[in-house]
Amino acid sequence: MAASVKPAVASATRVRRKADRRSGVHALVRQVAGDLVAASERRNLAVILTDRLSKMVPVRATRLNEISCTMSTRSLQPIRARDYVAFSVPVKEPGRQLMLEVAFDPRNGPDDWTYQVLETAAAVAGMLLEAERLGSTPARLTAAERDGAAPLIGSSEVMRALRERVERVASTDFTVLIEGESGVGKELVARQIHELGRRRQGPFVAINCAALVETLIEAELFGIEERTATGVRGRRGKFEHADGGTLFLDEISDLSMAAQAKLLRVIQDLTVERVGGNGARQINTRIVAATNRGLSSLVDKGLFRTDLFYRLSGVEIRVPPLRKRKADIIELAHYFLARHDGRGQLSMTSAASDALIAYDWPGNVRELERMIEGAIATAESRQIRVDDLPVSLRGDYGEVLVPAFQLGDTMRAWGSRYARLVLEKNASNKRQACRVLDITYHTLNAYLNYRPPHLAAPPAPARGASELASQG
């Protein structure tokens, strides 16, 4: 009788254990999912998991531990001891391995139910980490943004032509040389080429050649082997970091002649050899170079290698300066205002807009962005006025217009002065002045004959009756 009862009790225990496992896993997922939905930011989701886990099972400590990638595959198998268990956490980031480690009281080790819940928790941790990684990674350009309108602001003809050229170049894997003045947005063009090309899923690595220390150029670009010198750790260079993607070499004209020779060999062979290494490594990297100085003129002066110039200049893109596309200035200003809306959306008066257009912008788009930031920080109202702009920007605009405004000049007075200036510039040829001013001959004469009230000739005195009689 007792023998028949014992199997029944064992069977009932197994059924109850299975139900307990299901309820334990369900409770874990439900609690973590609730925190995930309620969280305003997708950060530290794995911490939420370990916190909930420690409240569900009798554990001494729970942690996610990152381990060395050089560990063997066998070491990533689940580990189970009397007071310790560990499970591999599946992550998609290359070169990263995580383990969920749980410590128990030696007198109360993990049973099968706890072991299964922890195994499920490791899989849930992998999903949470992936959600956290995706949430912190900038989204790729959408199809609507990939026409270049997002970073390359402007509706002028030159900007439309630039975007069309970028789209055509991006569909290839050729080396590209971008030329333009400082601040015009050469890196934005390079990023656009990367985002529109076949390598968009790969890395975009940018390096400023002007900031490279001569003695460290090789290590920075090509990498260095472990223990090449005392205390030196091995690391990959920029070319290897950009493998499968795009390497952007900004201000390439500032490289020394020795560095240019080393770069030429890499571009020719598409292989790099680390400092202290014995063999070359094949790379699959697209090179986009940029310069604010004409490389052809540097070649003529002997400051840039001719062979490297021809390697880089097969496909050239010239980014126009802001003074050559003044029609885009207001559009750019509104774009920067929308980006820096910490104080709320600000607008710009018509007079301030005219001042922006009148300025020559030697610092190009970068200068415009910094000016907008300064105006936002100092504006006293919701509108940016002429007085909120820097004195250096207002320049002649402020010196000419503000005094005239304070004097109360009329529009006719302004028109009269400008008409006389144009007539003088055209050698007093009224027909030519009319064509320049785009006005009629009659209107030009009206402006020329106008005199402000305080400069007009005094009216003749009225004649008396006796005077008229004497003249009769």
C-alpha positions as CSV (number, residue, x, y, z in Angstrom):
1,M,0.0,0.0,0.0
2,A,2.8,2.4,1.0
3,A,4.6,1.4,-2.2
4,S,1.7,2.4,-4.3
5,V,1.3,5.7,-2.6
6,K,4.9,6.7,-3.0
7,P,4.9,6.8,-6.8
8,A,1.7,8.8,-6.7
9,V,3.2,11.4,-4.4
10,A,6.3,11.6,-6.6
11,S,4.1,12.1,-9.7
12,A,2.1,14.8,-7.9
13,T,5.4,16.5,-7.0
14,R,6.6,16.5,-10.6
15,V,3.3,18.0,-11.8
16,R,3.5,20.7,-9.1
17,R,7.2,21.4,-10.0
18,K,6.3,21.8,-13.7
19,A,3.6,24.3,-12.8
20,D,5.9,26.1,-10.4
21,R,8.5,26.5,-13.1
22,R,5.9,27.9,-15.5
23,S,4.6,30.3,-12.9
24,G,8.1,31.4,-11.9
25,V,9.2,32.1,-15.5
26,H,5.8,33.9,-16.1
27,A,6.3,36.1,-13.0
28,L,9.8,37.0,-14.0
29,V,8.9,38.1,-17.5
30,R,5.7,39.9,-16.3
31,Q,7.6,41.9,-13.8
32,V,10.5,42.8,-16.0
33,A,8.2,43.7,-18.9
34,G,6.2,45.9,-16.7
35,D,9.3,47.9,-15.7
36,L,10.3,48.0,-19.4
37,V,7.0,49.5,-20.5
38,A,6.9,52.0,-17.5
39,A,10.5,53.2,-18.0
40,S,10.8,56.5,-19.6
41,E,14.2,55.7,-20.8
42,R,15.5,52.4,-21.9
43,R,18.6,52.3,-19.7
44,N,19.9,49.7,-17.2
45,L,17.3,47.1,-18.1
46,A,19.6,44.3,-17.1
47,V,19.9,45.9,-13.6
48,I,16.1,45.8,-13.4
49,L,16.3,42.1,-14.3
50,T,18.9,41.2,-11.6
51,D,17.0,43.2,-9.0
52,R,13.7,41.3,-9.7
53,L,15.5,38.0,-9.9
54,S,17.0,38.4,-6.4
55,K,13.5,38.9,-5.0
56,M,12.2,35.8,-6.7
57,V,14.8,33.2,-5.8
58,P,16.8,32.8,-2.6
59,V,20.2,34.0,-3.8
60,R,23.1,35.7,-2.1
61,A,24.3,37.8,-5.1
62,T,23.4,38.2,-8.7
63,R,25.4,40.0,-11.4
64,L,26.1,40.3,-15.1
65,N,29.8,39.8,-15.7
66,E,31.6,40.7,-18.9
67,I,34.3,38.1,-19.7
68,S,37.3,38.0,-22.0
69,C,36.5,37.1,-25.6
70,T,39.6,34.8,-25.7
71,M,37.9,32.2,-23.4
72,S,37.1,28.9,-25.0
73,T,33.6,28.0,-26.1
74,R,33.6,25.3,-23.4
75,S,33.9,27.8,-20.7
76,L,30.7,29.4,-21.9
77,Q,28.6,26.4,-21.1
78,P,26.3,26.5,-18.0
79,I,28.1,26.0,-14.7
80,R,26.4,24.5,-11.7
81,A,27.9,24.0,-8.3
82,R,26.5,23.7,-4.8
83,D,26.6,27.5,-4.1
84,Y,27.1,28.9,-7.6
85,V,25.6,28.8,-11.1
86,A,26.5,30.7,-14.3
87,F,24.8,31.0,-17.7
88,S,26.0,32.6,-20.9
89,V,24.0,35.6,-21.9
90,P,23.4,35.8,-25.7
91,V,24.4,39.2,-27.1
92,K,24.8,40.4,-30.7
93,E,27.6,42.9,-30.2
94,P,30.7,41.6,-31.8
95,G,33.6,40.8,-29.4
96,R,31.4,40.9,-26.3
97,Q,30.6,37.9,-24.0
98,L,28.5,38.1,-20.8
99,M,27.7,35.6,-18.1
100,L,24.8,35.7,-15.6
101,E,26.4,34.7,-12.3
102,V,24.4,33.8,-9.2
103,A,25.8,32.9,-5.7
104,F,23.9,30.9,-3.1
105,D,24.2,30.1,0.5
106,P,26.2,26.8,0.6
107,R,23.5,25.3,3.0
108,N,20.7,26.1,0.5
109,G,21.9,25.5,-3.0
110,P,19.8,25.8,-6.2
111,D,17.3,23.2,-6.9
112,D,16.0,22.2,-10.4
113,W,13.2,24.8,-10.3
114,T,15.7,27.6,-9.5
115,Y,18.1,26.4,-12.1
116,Q,15.5,26.6,-14.8
117,V,14.3,30.0,-13.8
118,L,17.9,31.3,-13.9
119,E,18.5,29.7,-17.3
120,T,15.4,31.6,-18.6
121,A,16.6,34.8,-16.9
122,A,19.9,34.6,-18.9
123,A,17.9,34.5,-22.2
124,V,15.7,37.4,-21.0
125,A,18.8,39.4,-20.1
126,G,20.1,39.0,-23.6
127,M,16.9,40.4,-25.0
128,L,17.0,43.4,-22.6
129,L,20.6,44.2,-23.4
130,E,19.8,44.1,-27.1
131,A,16.8,46.5,-26.6
132,E,19.1,48.8,-24.5
133,R,21.7,48.8,-27.2
134,L,19.2,49.5,-30.0
135,G,17.6,52.3,-27.9
136,S,21.0,54.0,-27.4
137,T,22.1,53.7,-31.0
138,P,21.2,56.6,-33.4
139,A,18.7,55.5,-36.0
140,R,19.7,55.1,-39.6
141,L,18.4,57.7,-42.0
142,T,14.9,57.1,-43.2
143,A,14.1,56.9,-46.8
144,A,12.7,60.4,-46.7
145,E,15.9,61.7,-45.2
146,R,18.3,60.0,-47.5
147,D,17.9,62.6,-50.2
148,G,20.4,64.7,-48.3
149,A,17.9,67.3,-47.1
150,A,18.5,66.5,-43.4
151,P,22.2,67.3,-43.0
152,L,22.7,69.2,-46.3
153,I,20.3,72.1,-45.8
154,G,19.5,74.4,-48.7
155,S,17.2,74.7,-51.7
156,S,19.5,76.7,-53.9
157,E,20.5,75.4,-57.3
158,V,24.1,74.7,-56.1
159,M,22.9,72.6,-53.2
160,R,20.5,70.6,-55.4
161,A,23.4,69.9,-57.7
162,L,25.6,68.9,-54.8
163,R,23.0,66.5,-53.4
164,E,22.6,64.9,-56.8
165,R,26.3,64.4,-57.2
166,V,26.6,62.9,-53.7
167,E,23.8,60.4,-54.5
168,R,25.6,59.3,-57.7
169,V,29.0,59.0,-56.0
170,A,27.5,57.1,-53.0
171,S,26.4,54.2,-55.3
172,T,30.1,53.4,-56.0
173,D,33.0,52.3,-53.8
174,F,35.5,54.7,-55.4
175,T,37.8,56.9,-53.3
176,V,36.4,60.4,-53.0
177,L,38.1,63.8,-52.5
178,I,35.9,66.6,-50.9
179,E,37.2,70.1,-51.3
180,G,35.8,73.2,-49.6
181,E,36.6,76.0,-47.2
182,S,36.7,75.4,-43.5
183,G,33.2,75.2,-42.0
184,V,31.2,74.4,-45.2
185,G,30.2,70.9,-44.0
186,K,32.7,68.5,-45.7
187,E,32.2,65.9,-43.0
188,L,28.4,66.1,-43.5
189,V,29.0,65.3,-47.2
190,A,31.2,62.4,-46.2
191,R,28.6,61.0,-43.8
192,Q,26.0,61.4,-46.5
193,I,28.1,59.4,-48.9
194,H,28.4,56.6,-46.3
195,E,24.8,56.6,-45.4
196,L,23.6,56.4,-49.0
197,G,26.1,53.7,-50.0
198,R,26.3,50.0,-49.8
199,R,28.5,50.3,-46.6
200,R,25.9,52.0,-44.5
201,Q,25.7,49.1,-42.1
202,G,29.5,49.3,-41.5
203,P,31.3,51.9,-39.3
204,F,32.0,55.5,-40.2
205,V,35.4,56.4,-38.8
206,A,36.6,60.0,-38.9
207,I,40.1,61.2,-38.2
208,N,41.5,64.7,-38.3
209,C,44.9,64.4,-40.0
210,A,45.9,67.9,-38.8
211,A,45.7,66.7,-35.2
212,L,47.9,63.6,-35.6
213,V,51.2,63.6,-33.9
214,E,54.0,62.8,-36.4
215,T,55.5,60.1,-34.2
216,L,52.2,58.3,-33.7
217,I,50.7,58.5,-37.2
218,E,51.5,54.9,-38.1
219,A,50.1,53.5,-34.8
220,E,47.0,55.6,-35.2
221,L,46.3,54.7,-38.8
222,F,47.6,51.2,-39.0
223,G,47.6,49.9,-35.4
224,I,50.4,48.5,-33.2
225,E,51.2,45.0,-32.1
226,E,51.2,43.9,-28.4
227,R,54.5,44.4,-26.6
228,T,56.1,46.3,-29.4
229,A,57.6,48.5,-26.7
230,T,57.6,48.4,-22.9
231,G,54.1,49.2,-21.6
232,V,52.6,49.4,-25.1
233,R,49.3,47.6,-25.5
234,G,48.3,46.3,-28.9
235,R,45.4,47.9,-30.7
236,R,43.8,48.2,-34.1
237,G,44.4,51.3,-36.3
238,K,41.7,53.5,-37.9
239,F,41.9,51.5,-41.1
240,E,41.0,48.3,-39.3
241,H,38.3,50.0,-37.3
242,A,36.7,51.1,-40.5
243,D,36.8,47.7,-42.1
244,G,33.6,47.1,-44.0
245,G,32.7,50.8,-43.7
246,T,34.1,54.2,-44.5
247,L,37.3,56.0,-43.3
248,F,37.1,59.8,-43.5
249,L,40.5,61.5,-43.6
250,D,39.8,65.2,-42.8
251,E,42.4,67.9,-43.7
252,I,44.5,65.3,-45.5
253,S,46.7,68.2,-46.9
254,D,48.2,68.6,-43.5
255,L,49.9,65.2,-43.6
256,S,53.7,65.2,-43.8
257,M,55.4,63.8,-46.9
258,A,56.5,60.7,-45.0
259,A,52.9,60.0,-43.8
260,Q,51.7,60.6,-47.4
261,A,54.0,57.9,-48.7
262,K,52.7,55.4,-46.1
263,L,49.1,56.3,-46.9
264,L,49.7,55.8,-50.6
265,R,50.9,52.3,-50.1
266,V,47.8,51.4,-48.1
267,I,45.4,52.9,-50.7
268,Q,47.2,51.0,-53.5
269,D,47.3,47.6,-51.8
270,L,44.3,47.9,-49.4
271,T,46.5,46.2,-46.8
272,V,47.9,47.5,-43.5
273,E,50.8,46.3,-41.4
274,R,50.7,47.2,-37.7
275,V,53.7,48.7,-36.1
276,G,55.9,45.9,-34.9
277,G,54.0,43.3,-37.0
278,N,55.4,40.8,-39.4
279,G,52.5,40.5,-41.9
280,A,50.0,42.6,-43.8
281,R,46.3,42.5,-43.1
282,Q,43.7,42.8,-45.8
283,I,41.1,45.6,-45.3
284,N,37.9,46.4,-47.0
285,T,37.6,50.1,-46.4
286,R,36.3,53.0,-48.5
287,I,38.4,56.1,-48.2
288,V,36.8,59.6,-48.3
289,A,39.4,62.5,-48.0
290,A,38.7,66.2,-47.4
291,T,40.8,69.3,-47.6
292,N,40.3,73.0,-47.2
293,R,43.3,73.8,-49.5
294,G,43.5,73.0,-53.2
295,L,45.6,69.9,-53.5
296,S,46.6,70.7,-57.1
297,S,48.2,73.9,-56.0
298,L,50.0,72.1,-53.2
299,V,51.4,69.6,-55.7
300,D,52.7,72.5,-57.8
301,K,54.5,73.8,-54.7
302,G,56.0,70.4,-53.9
303,L,54.0,70.1,-50.6
304,F,51.8,67.2,-51.7
305,R,52.8,64.0,-53.5
306,T,51.7,63.8,-57.1
307,D,51.0,60.1,-57.0
308,L,48.9,60.4,-53.9
309,F,47.0,63.3,-55.4
310,Y,46.0,61.2,-58.5
311,R,45.0,58.3,-56.2
312,L,42.6,60.6,-54.3
313,S,41.3,62.9,-57.0
314,G,39.5,60.4,-59.2
315,V,36.1,61.5,-57.9
316,E,36.0,65.1,-56.6
317,I,33.2,67.0,-54.8
318,R,33.4,70.7,-54.2
319,V,31.2,72.1,-51.4
320,P,30.3,75.7,-52.1
321,P,31.0,78.4,-49.4
322,L,28.0,80.0,-47.7
323,R,28.6,83.4,-49.4
324,K,28.0,81.6,-52.8
325,R,24.6,80.4,-51.7
326,K,23.0,83.2,-49.7
327,A,19.6,82.0,-50.7
328,D,20.1,79.2,-48.1
329,I,21.1,81.4,-45.2
330,I,17.6,81.9,-43.8
331,E,16.7,78.2,-44.2
332,L,19.8,77.2,-42.4
333,A,19.1,79.7,-39.6
334,H,15.6,78.3,-39.1
335,Y,17.1,74.8,-39.0
336,F,19.5,75.7,-36.3
337,L,16.8,77.5,-34.3
338,A,14.7,74.4,-34.4
339,R,17.6,72.2,-33.3
340,H,18.4,74.4,-30.3
341,D,14.9,74.9,-28.9
342,G,15.8,74.6,-25.2
343,R,14.2,77.9,-24.4
344,G,11.3,77.2,-26.7
345,Q,10.9,78.0,-30.3
346,L,12.3,81.3,-31.2
347,S,11.8,83.3,-34.4
348,M,13.8,86.0,-36.2
349,T,12.8,89.4,-37.3
350,S,12.9,90.5,-40.9
351,A,15.7,93.0,-40.1
352,A,17.8,90.3,-38.4
353,S,17.3,88.1,-41.4
354,D,18.4,90.9,-43.8
355,A,21.5,91.3,-41.6
356,L,22.4,87.6,-42.0
357,I,22.0,87.8,-45.7
358,A,24.2,90.9,-45.9
359,Y,27.1,89.2,-44.0
360,D,29.8,87.4,-46.0
361,W,30.3,84.5,-43.5
362,P,34.0,83.7,-43.7
363,G,33.4,80.9,-41.2
364,N,30.6,79.5,-43.4
365,V,27.9,77.2,-42.0
366,R,29.8,76.5,-38.8
367,E,30.0,80.3,-38.0
368,L,26.3,80.6,-38.7
369,E,25.4,77.8,-36.3
370,R,27.6,79.3,-33.5
371,M,26.0,82.7,-34.1
372,I,22.5,81.3,-33.7
373,E,23.6,79.6,-30.5
374,G,24.9,82.9,-29.1
375,A,21.7,84.8,-30.2
376,I,19.5,82.2,-28.5
377,A,21.5,82.5,-25.3
378,T,21.4,86.3,-25.1
379,A,18.0,87.1,-26.7
380,E,15.7,89.0,-24.3
381,S,12.5,88.0,-26.1
382,R,11.0,85.2,-28.2
383,Q,12.4,87.0,-31.3
384,I,16.0,87.4,-32.4
385,R,16.5,91.0,-33.3
386,V,19.4,92.9,-35.0
387,D,20.6,94.0,-31.6
388,D,20.9,90.3,-30.5
389,L,23.4,89.6,-33.3
390,P,27.2,90.0,-32.7
391,V,28.7,93.4,-33.5
392,S,31.1,91.8,-35.9
393,L,28.2,90.4,-37.8
394,R,26.1,93.5,-37.9
395,G,29.1,95.4,-39.3
396,D,28.3,97.9,-42.0
397,Y,24.6,96.9,-41.9
398,G,24.3,98.3,-38.4
399,E,26.5,101.3,-39.1
400,V,24.4,102.3,-42.1
401,L,20.8,101.4,-41.2
402,V,20.6,102.0,-37.5
403,P,21.7,105.7,-37.6
404,A,19.3,106.3,-40.5
405,F,16.5,104.7,-38.4
406,Q,17.4,106.9,-35.5
407,L,17.3,110.0,-37.7
408,G,13.9,109.1,-39.0
409,D,14.9,108.9,-42.7
410,T,12.0,108.2,-45.0
411,M,11.9,105.6,-47.8
412,R,12.0,108.4,-50.4
413,A,15.1,109.8,-48.8
414,W,16.8,106.4,-48.9
415,G,15.7,105.8,-52.5
416,S,16.9,109.2,-53.6
417,R,20.4,108.6,-52.2
418,Y,20.7,105.2,-53.7
419,A,19.4,106.4,-57.1
420,R,22.1,109.1,-57.2
421,L,24.8,106.6,-56.3
422,V,23.7,104.2,-59.1
423,L,23.5,107.1,-61.6
424,E,27.1,108.1,-60.6
425,K,28.4,104.5,-61.0
426,N,26.8,104.5,-64.5
427,A,28.5,107.7,-65.7
428,S,25.3,109.7,-65.4
429,N,23.6,107.6,-68.0
430,K,20.0,107.6,-66.9
431,R,18.8,104.8,-69.2
432,Q,21.5,102.5,-67.9
433,A,20.7,103.5,-64.3
434,C,17.0,102.6,-64.9
435,R,18.0,99.2,-66.2
436,V,20.2,98.6,-63.1
437,L,17.5,99.8,-60.7
438,D,14.7,98.1,-62.6
439,I,12.5,101.3,-62.5
440,T,11.0,103.6,-65.2
441,Y,12.6,106.8,-66.4
442,H,9.9,108.8,-64.8
443,T,10.4,107.1,-61.4
444,L,14.2,107.7,-61.6
445,N,13.6,111.4,-62.2
446,A,11.3,111.6,-59.2
447,Y,13.9,110.1,-57.0
448,L,16.6,112.4,-58.4
449,N,14.5,115.6,-57.9
450,Y,13.5,114.7,-54.4
451,R,14.9,116.8,-51.6
452,P,14.3,116.1,-47.9
453,P,12.3,118.8,-46.2
454,H,15.2,120.1,-44.2
455,L,17.3,120.5,-47.4
456,A,14.6,121.9,-49.7
457,A,14.9,125.5,-50.9
458,P,12.8,128.0,-48.9
459,P,9.6,129.1,-50.6
460,A,9.7,132.6,-52.2
461,P,8.1,135.4,-50.1
462,A,4.6,136.5,-51.0
463,R,4.4,139.7,-53.0
464,G,2.5,142.6,-51.6
465,A,-0.2,144.6,-53.4
466,S,2.0,147.8,-53.7
467,E,4.8,145.8,-55.2
468,L,2.5,144.3,-57.8
469,A,1.1,147.7,-58.6
470,S,4.6,149.3,-59.1
471,Q,5.5,146.5,-61.5
472,G,2.3,147.0,-63.5
